[in-house]
Structures are given as C-alpha cells and as structure tokens.
Amino acid sequence: MPTHILGLSAFYHDSAAVLARDGLLLAAAQEERFTRRKHECAFPRNAVDYCLREAALDPEALDYVVFYDKPLLKLDRLLETWLAFAPRGFRAFRHALPLWPRERLRVPALLHRELHGRFRRRFLFLEHHESHAAAAFFPSPFDEAAILTLDGVGEWATAVLGRGRGNRIELLREMRFPHSLGLLYSAFTGYCGFRVNGGEYKLMGLAPYGTPRYRDLILERLISLGEDGAFRMDMGCFAYGHGLRMTTERFHRLFGGPPRRPEEPLLQRHADLAASIQSVTEEVVLRMARHAHALTGLSCLCLAGGVALNAVANGRLAREGPFERVWVQPAAGDAGGALGAALFAHHQLLGAERRPDPTDSMRGALLGPAYTEDEARRALDAAGAVYDVLPDDATLFDRTAHLLADGRAVGWFQGRMEFGPRALGNRSILADPRRPDMQRRLNLKIKFRESFRPFAPSVLAEDAAEYFDTGGREGGAENPYMLFVWPVCADKLRREPGRAEERGLGSLDQVRSVIPAVTHVDFTARAQTVDGRRNPRYHGLLKRFKELTGCPVLVNTSFNVRGEPIVCAPAEAWRCFMATDLDALVLERCVLLKERQPEAAALAARRDRPDIAPD
C-alpha cells in the first residue's frame, strides 16, 4: 500500500500544506493563494483541502501528518528571552502570549479539528531547521551533499550546517538566537522603511544602486564575525529580543538618524545601507559555505531557509564558493518547511529508499491547483468577458508571441500554480525585454510598486549562456527557479559597468544592454532557465518568441499587484487584468484583449484596485 504523508507549516509566516505519496510530491500550496492575504499565517485549511482533493484522498487515508516545528520549544525560547531581558521584554511577551493558549500550544487538537476528526493516527513534530534541511536535501539532485539552512529563527536555531547522504540527513552545527543573519538583514529592511518579513527582497533590489560604505561599520560595531561564518551581534543595537521594533536608538545613532517611514522618499543613504548589509550577508554566506565544505569534504551544497532566497548571495556562492554544484529549495522559506516535514518523515523516520532525480524532484515547483479550459471559460463568462478560444498550442504560442513582440504586457495563466514565492511561467506577467520603457511601465502602471524594482528574465535553457554568464556551463545552464543572479554577457551590454555615478538612484532609465527591461543597475539579472521537461508550454512560447524576434528572453514577473499574493484562480486573473494596464490576458487557450472588454467591467475592477495596499 502507498504511504501518504501531509506536511504542514503555520502560525508564523507563509502557512502551507504539502502532500507526498511514497516520497513523490503530489500537491503543495501556500494558504495565502486561497485567502488572498499575503504571507498568510493562519492554519492552512484551504491548502489542506486542495492537497487532499488533488490526490483524491480523505483525511483517514493519510498515514502521517507532520508539523514543521515544535511549538513547545519555541515557547521555551520566548520565555527564556523574556526572562533574560526582564523587565524590558514584558511588552513584547504580553503581545505574543495570548496566541499561545488559544492555538500554538494546542496544535495537536487544532490539527485533529481541522481534519474533521477523521485522522486518528499520530501527529509528528519536527524541529524547524530539521524541516528546512530536509527540504533542502531530499528533493535535490544529489546523493550526498552539505546542507546550510539560514533564516530569522526557528525554535532556537537561526542557522544550521549539516550533511545528507542517501535517505538521511545529519545536523552538525548550529547558530542560536538572538544572533541571526535573517534578523540582521530584516533589521536593515525595517530601518530602510520596508516591511519586515516581506520587504527583504526590496532591500536586495535596492542594494546595487548604492555603495557599501557602511560595511566596515557593520563588521566593527554590529557583529563579530568568525572565519567559519558564525557571528555574535551587539544586542544593544537591536530590540527584537525584548520589544516590538527591530532596532534601538543606538542603532539609529550609528547609521545617521531614525528609521525611514514607508511614505518618505528613498535617499542615496538608504541605497548605501542596502548595499552594505547585502555585502556583509554575502560575506557571511561565503564563510559558512567554506566552513561547510571543509567540515564535510563534499562537492555539492543544498540551501534552504528564508536567507536562501537571496539570489545575489547565491550567485556569488555559485561563482566564488568551494562547491562544484549548489542547489536551492525553490520554496526556501517557511512554506517549504511543510515540504521538508513530509519528506523527512518518509525517508528519515520510515527509512524509505531515496533515488535522486538527475534534475531534482520538485517537478518544476508546479504543484498547485490547475483549472480546465471549461472552468476558465465559465469564470470569464460569469464576468462578461470577451475572448477568443484558440484551437491548439501552436496557435496559442504564435498569437501570444506576436502580442509580446508588439509591446503588449500579457498576463499568462497556464496549468498548475507554482509553489514558493516565484512565478515560473504559469502565473506570470510577460513582456518584451528589449523595450527600454518596459521596466518602468510594469512597475508603475501594472504592478503599482517602486520604480527601482528590477524584473527577472526567463530564457530558453539552451540559449542561457549566450545572454548570461552562467559560470562556464555551456548549453542547458540550470537556474529553473530564479534563485541565482548572473551577470549579463559583455557582448550584450550597451554601457561599460563600473562607474559609481551610473549606479545611483538617478540611473534608473539608463539602457545597459540589449535586454534593458531585465538588466539591473549592476549589469546582472535573476534569470530563469526554461526547459521543455519542466514546463513544455512556457518553453514553447519562448521558442516561438525567439523565432519571431531572434530573442530567446522574456520579462517574467509574478501575476499580481503590490500587496496581493500571486493569482490562483481564473477569476483572480481576470480581476487583476481589468484593474491594471495589462494589455492582454492568456488564460489557458482563451485570449483576451483589454480594448475589447466592457467598459463597465474595467471601471468596476479599477474601483477595487489595490494600488495603495501595503506590501
């Protein structure tokens, strides 16, 4: 009989559910995609229902339900931290405490209730970084590898070094709260006016506009960094251990003033701060990786945890680090903890054999809900939409490629939704990267977000090395999950990199390459390689665009607007299409042009447009 295991993450950030059968990932989704609340932390009841429905299972058919951390250990850390900082920590403790008796200390009872009392076997609980490590290694293409997990904090651990072999992982070293690379980066995120636990990627995007002139100050006054990457923080500069803020007045004096308010303009100083903490983060990651290599003697490395979504640091690690190959879990944050929990139970607890897939076993991270063409048409008909239905994929690729080549911004909704924070070609907004005005237009008129934010390119895997410095891997270079930043090839540039005045906040409109819409200010791009195995339909569209234009690259950004999760269902795609300046929507084989839609529908959608929603 097959073994079915449900993995869950909840309560802190990005609740999710993952279902595996005999170690094969069948379904995975974040709760935010159903509730439409970004970074939803409530119990993932909608995601659970989807996973069971996808596998045609009832709760009683599950063999194990595994939770991604240990709430009692987390409470132990909160209590000990409060006592260590008493009485200063009482306000933060009083703020957090009411949640515990109500839900977080009653997780088994909650799980029992949410599964309608129909799952009658044991619930299992793993430690947080154990789940991250399992998510890093078990789906990877490696039979053995070193493992690094880095985030804000789990129960006590903030970073873990381990190794995986066959069907087992072993954790060897850990760094503990309050010293944390994730929390250090989040402190600068909040100080620069972005939302903690959500705006860190903005800080990473802002960093290339600055120079790291505060780097030495951070290394001298904020942290004491060892050669192995472990460090201790001066906790007099940080308030997260005892307050509701990240930083203290001492931190503010050190860096020249109070935190930026979200509505205040970004200054060059903020870009320099972003560049400085990004530089320090990369140094820490490189030192930890070198230590992991020395300790394990292995040639491959797996990464997970929220810090592993820092694609700039990952790119440097791949280019400059000691490992021959690096693989990063595409759902590296807490959502991926649910995946790790399910696979840890299957391989490590049950002892099931593991046979690594030569690419990986994430199935392209396309593990979420799909909708049939009939379901898409019913949603469009209910909205009063005007659309054409194309007869086959060849016609679909040709029509869409022509729209893109004509400068249209296209919402592209196909197949199963992505698991993790990146749109990988199934819930994407696509555009022509050759157009110099496209980056600003997408940011301001469609995504409703800051104009400095970069966009990622998708490129045919077989053509990646022609456009990007992939580290010498000719043909079929691997970056399918947008988790490494690569330099744009020198022969594709239109400006010489290097001058500081060309990288400040005033340099946004410079044309830097033949694909300016996806070339960041530092002449890099967070490219996604697309192959026919993982995503044949998206690969087919890219091939047709290349045949039409000679360019195998498209702008690919997530199908959402600021403050909203990526769209999940056809009705959400329609609403986003009508509420923005998107020119076209391709929903399975249904093609919609904005100018053909009823004016009343456009007005209704724009009235509800979340163009000032917090992000």
N, C-alpha and C positions, 0 to 999 in steps of 0.2 A: 504494500500500500504506500502511496506517496505521502510525504511529510509536508504539511502546510504550516508555515510559521508567519505570524503577523508581528512586525516590528513597529514600535510607536515612539514618537517624541512629542512632548507637550509641556506647556506651562511657562516657558521662559522665552523662546524665540523660534518662530517657524515650526509650529507643530506639523507633524506629518505622519502618514501611515505607509507601510511597505509590506507587500505580501510576496513570499517566496515559496515555491514548491520544489522540494529536493534541491534547494540551493539556487534554482533558476528564478530570477526576478520576474514576477508576473505583472505587478502593478505597483505604482508608487505615486503619491501626490501630496502636495502641501495643502493644509487646510485653508490658507489664505485664498486659494484659487476658487473656493466654493463660497466662503463667507464674504469675499471681496474686501477684507480688511488686511492691509499689508502687514506681513510678519505676524499673522495671527498666532496667538499663543494658547488659545483655549484647546480643550480636548478635541482631537481631530475626528469628530464623529462623521462628518461628510466624507473625509478621505477614507476612513474605515469602510463606510458603506460602499464607496466606489470600488475599493480593492476587493471586497467580498463579491460584489456584483460582477466585476471583471473576470474573476476566477470561478463564478457560478457556485459559490460556497455559502453555506450557513455558518454562523459562529460555532456551532457544535462540531463542525467538521475540522476546525483548527486543532492542531496538535499542541502548539505553544503560542503564547502571547508574551512578547519580550519588551520591556520598557528600557529606554536608553540611558537612564541614570538611576541613582539611589537617593531618593528624597531625604531619607534619614541622615545620610552622610552630608547632604547639602545643608540641612538644618543644623547639624553639628558645627559646620563651618560658620554659619551665620551667628549662632550663639557664642562661639569662641571669639569671633571677630568683635561682637558687641561687648563682650567682657574685656577684651584687650583694649578697646577704645573707650570704655565707660568713663564718664557719663556721656561723652560726645556722640557715641554711636546710638544713643537711645532713640533719637528721632527716626533714623533710618530703620532701626529694628521695629519700632512701633508701626512704621509704614508697611513693612513686609509681613509682620507676624499674622495679621488677620487672615491672610490667604492660606496659611498652613493647616489649621484645624479643619477648615472648610473643604480643602481639596488636596493639598500636596502631601499631607500625612495619611490620606485615605485613598491613595492611588489604587490599591487592590479592590476596594469597594467600588470606587469610581469605574474601574475597568469592567468589573462584574456588571454594574448597572448599565454602562454604555453598550455592552454586548448583550443587553436584554436578558441577562441571567442565563444565557444559553451556552456559554463557555464554562465548563465545570472542571477544567484541569488547572494545573499550577500556573501562576504568573511568574515570570522570571524578570530579574532586575540586574542590569549590568552597571558598571561604573561608566561615567560619561566619556572619558578618554579611551576606555576599553572599546566603547561603541565606535568612536571616531577611528581608532586604529583598525578595527575590523572593517569599517567602510573603506579605509584606505587600501588595505592589503587584499582582502578576499575577492573583490571584483577586478583586481589589477591583472595585467597580462603576465605577471612574474610568478615563478615557482618559489623563489626566495627573494627577499628584499628587506632593506632597512625601512623603518617607519618613523615618521615625525608627525605629531599632531600638535597644533598650536591654536589656541583661541583665547577668549576672555578668562573664563574659569568654568570648571565642571563642578565636582564636589569640592575638592581641594586643589587638584592638579590644574595647571594652566598650560603646560607643555609636557609632552611625553615622547621619549625615544624608545623604540623597540625594534623587533625584527620579526619577520614572518617566514615560515618555511612550510610548504605543503599546505596542510589544513590547520595549522596552529600559528598563533601569534604569541610573542613573549614581550612584556614591557620591562625595560631595563633601567630607565632613569626617568625622573620627573622633576619639573619645577613647580613650586606651590604658590598659591595665593598668599599675600597680595601682589607678588611680583609676577607680572603678566605682560607679554608682548601685545596681546589683543587689547587689554585695558589701557596700556600705554598709548597705543595707536588711537583708541577711542577717546582718550583724554584730549589729544590734539584735535580729533574730529569735532568734539564738543566745543573746544576753545575757539576753533575757526568758524563756529556758527552752524555746523551741520548736526543732524540728529545722530546721537549715539545709538549703536546697534541698527544702523540703516544707512548712514551717510558716509561710512568709511570709504566706499568706492568713489565718492565725490572727492575726498581728500587725495586719493591716489590719482584721480584725473587732473586735479589742480596742481599736483607736485611738479610736473615738467615746466610749468610756467614760472617757477621760482628757482632760486639758487640755494643750496643747503648751508646758508651762513649761520644757522643755529645748531648745526650738527655737533660741533665740539662742545658747545654749551650743554647740550643734552647728555653727552657722554661724560662730561666733567661734573655736572651738577645734579642731573636727574637720575642717572643709572650708573652702576658699577658693573662693567661688562667683562666677563671672563673669556678666555680663549675658546672654551667649549660652547660659548653662546649663552650660558646661564648668566643671569644678572640679578642684582638687587636694586630696588627703586628707593629713592628718598621719599618716604611716605609723608613727610611734612609738606610735600608739594601736591599731594593727591587726597581727595576727600571721599573716594568711593568706598573706602573701608568703614567710614563712620557717618557719612552724610548722604544727601540726595543729589549732590553735584559731583563732578569728576575731579575738579581741580580746586586748589586753595589760593588764597591771596598771595602766598609765597610764590606759587607758580606764575601768577599773573604779573607780579613784580619782575620776575626773572625774564619774562618774554615781552615786557613793554606795555602792559595795560590789561584792562578787563577783557573777558571773552567777547567775541563779535556776536551781536544779536543777528538772528536769521535774516531780518529785513534790512540790515545795514549793508552797504556796498562792500564787495571784496577789494582788498588793497593788495599791493605787491607784497607787503609784510606777511599776509596770510598765505600767499603762494610760496614764500620763502620758508615759512613754518612747515607747510605741507612737504616741500622738498626735503627739509631737514629730517623730519620724522620718517619719511619714506626711505631716506638714505640709511638712517640708523636701523630701521626694520630690515632692510636688505642685508646689512652687515650682520645682524643677529642671526638671520636665517642661514646665511652662508657659513657662519661659525658653527651653528648647530649641525648643519649638514656635514661639515668636515669632521666634526666630532663623531657623528653617527657612522660615517664611513670608516673612521679609524677604529671605532669600537666593534663594529660588526664585520668589517672586511668584505662587505657585499658591494656589488656593482650597480644595483638598482635601488631606487628610493621611491616610497609611496608617501603622499601627503594628504592630510585632512585637517579639519578644524577651520574656523572662520578665517584665520590668517592665511590659510592656503588658497583663498580666493584672491589674494594679492598677486595678480598676474604679472606685475612688473618684477616683484621679487622672484616669482617662479621662473621668469625668463632669464634673469641673472643667474639663478641657481643652475638652470639647464646649461647655460653657456660657460659659466665660470666654476661651477661646483665640481666635486670629485667623482660624481656618479655618471656612469655611461648612459643611463636612462632614468627619467623621472616621470612618474605617473601621479596625477592629482585626481581625487574623487570629485566629479562634477557637482555633486551636492555636498560640498565640503562642510557646510555649516550644520546647525542643529538638525535640520531636516534629514541630512544624511546619517545622523545618529540612529534614526529608525532603521535605515537600511543595514547599518553595521550591526545593530542588535539582532536582526533576523538572521544574518549570515553567521554571526558569532555562535548563535545557538545551534545552527545546523552543522557547522564544521568543528568548532572547538568543543562544544558541550556534548553533541551527539556523535562526534568522531567521524562524520561523513567525509568521504573522499572528495578532494578538490582537484579539478583538472582545469588549469588556467586557459582561457581563450587567448590566442596569439594577439588579438587586438585588445579586448577587455570583455568583461561580461555585463557591461552596463546597458547593452542593447541601444547604444546611441543616446542614453538617458531619455528615450522616448517611451515613457512608462505610464503616462497619464491618460485621461479619457480621450476617446476619439468619437466622432459623430459621423453618421452616414450622410450621404448626399440627400436622402429623403428628410432626415432630421434638419439639415441645413436649410433645405427649401421650405420646410414648414415654418421655421423661425423667420425666414425672410418674408414669406407670405403673410405671416401674422403682423409683421412690421410695415407692410405695404411697400416693400422694396421692389425696385425694378431691376431685373437682372437677366443675363443670358446664361444658359447651361451649355457648356462645351462638350463635344461628343467623346473626346479621348484626351490622353495626356499630351500627345504631340501638339494638338491644337491649343491646349492649356498653356504649355510652355511657350509656344510661339506668340500667343496673344499677350501673355504677361511680359515676355521679354521685350516686345515692341512697346508696351506701356512704359516700362522702365527706361528703355533707350530714348523715349520721347520726353524724359524728365519727370514722369509721374512718380509720386510716392505711393507705394502699394502695400496694403495690409494683406498678409499672406497667412492663411489659416488652413492647415492640412493635417490629417492623421492624428496621431496621439500627441498629447501635450507633453512638453519637456518637464522633467523632474530636476529641480535645482533652480538657481537664480538666472540662468542664461536662456535666452531664446535661441534655438539652434536650427531654425528653419521650418518649424511647424506652427509657431505662434509669433511671427516676426513682422516687422515693418521693413520693407526693402526699398532700395533706391539705387540710382546710378552713382558710383563713387567718383566718376570723372568730373562731376559738376562742382565748381568751386563754391557755389552758394548753398549746396545741399546740407552741409553740416549745420549752418545757422538756421536754415529753414526748418529742418527736422526738429531742432531743439526748441525754437521759439513758437512755431506755428502748429506743430503736431504733438511733440512730447511735453510742451509747456514747462521747460526746465532751463537751468542756467546755460548761457550760450557757450561757456568754456568747455562743456562736457564733450568728450570725444565719442566717436562711434566706431564700432568694430566692423571689419570686413569679413565676409565669407569668400573663400577662394576654392576653386577646384583643387583637390589634394594633389593631383598630378601636375598642377601649374604653380604650386605654392612657392617653390624655390626660385621661380622666375621673378616673383614680386617681393619676396621677403627673405631675409637672411635667416634661414631655418637651422643654422648650425652645421652646414655641410651635408645635410641629408637630402640628396637629390631625388626628386620624384616621389610622390606619396608621403611627404613630410606629415607628421602626425601632430595635430592640435585640434582635435574634433570638438572639444568642449570650451574653447576660448579661454584657456587657463594659462597661456604663456604669451607674453608680449615679445614680438620680434621686430628688429629694425627693418625698415623698408630698404630694398636693394638700392645701391648707389646709382645704378643706371636708370632708376625710375624717379630720382629726385629732380626737383627743379630749383632748389636752393642749396647752398652749402651749409651744413649744420655746424654749430659751434659757438656762434656769437650770442652772448647773454642777452643783448638788447633785442634779439629776434625771438626770444623765448618768454618774454614778459607777458603780462595780461593784455598789453596793447597789440600783440602779434597775432591775434586770432584769425584775421582774414588773409594771412599770407598763403599763397599757393606753394606748397612744399614738394609736391610730387605729381605724377600723372594720375594719381587717385587721391586728390586733396581732401575729399569728404571723410576719408578714414585714416589720414596720416596725421598723427598727433604732433604737437608743437616740438617734441624731441625726435621727430622723424621715425617714430615707431608705430606699430599697430597691434591690437589684440586680435590677431587673425584666427578665424575658424576654418579649418580644412574640412572639406565636404567630399565624401566618397560615396560611391554607389551602393556600398554594402550597408552602411548605417542609415542612409536617408536617400533612397533612389529618386524620389520625386524632386526633392530640392536639388540634387545633383543634376537631374535632367533640365531643370530650369537654368542653372548656371551654365551648363553646356550650350543651351540654346542662346543665352545672352552672349556668350563668347563667340558663337558662330555669327551672330548678328553684328557685334561691335568690335570683336577682337580682344575684348577684356573679359577675363575669367573671374572677375571680382564683383561683388555686390555689397552695398551697405546693408548690414543686418543689425537691427535693434529690436528690443522686445516690443511686442504688440500691447502697449498700454500707454497711459499718460502718467504724469507725475502724481504720486500719492496713491496709485492703484496697482494691484497685482496684475500680472500678465493675464490676458483674457483666456478664459477656459472654454466657454460655450459659444455657439453661433450668435446668440442674442447679444452677448457682450461685445463680440467683434463688430456687429452692426452698430451698436451704440457708440463705440469708440470711433468707428469710421465716420459716423454722421456728426460727431461732436468735435471733430478736428479738421484740419486742412488736408487730410488724406485724399488723394485723387481717385483711388480705386481700391476695391476690396475683392480678393480672390478667395472664396470660401468653398473649399473642395473644388468642384468644377463650375461653380457659379461665379460669374464675373459681374461686378457692379461698378459703374462709373458715377462719380459724385454728381455730375451735371444732369444725370437722368433721374435723380431721386426726387421725391416730392418735397417741395419747399417746406411744407408743414412739418415733415419729419426732421428736416435739418434744424429748423427753429426750435423744436421740442428738445432735440438732443443737445443743442448748444445752451439752452436754458439750464440744463443739468451738468454742464461741462465742469469737471473738477480742476479748473485751471489755476486755482489758488490753494489747492489741497496741500497739506504738509507732506513732506517726503522724508 
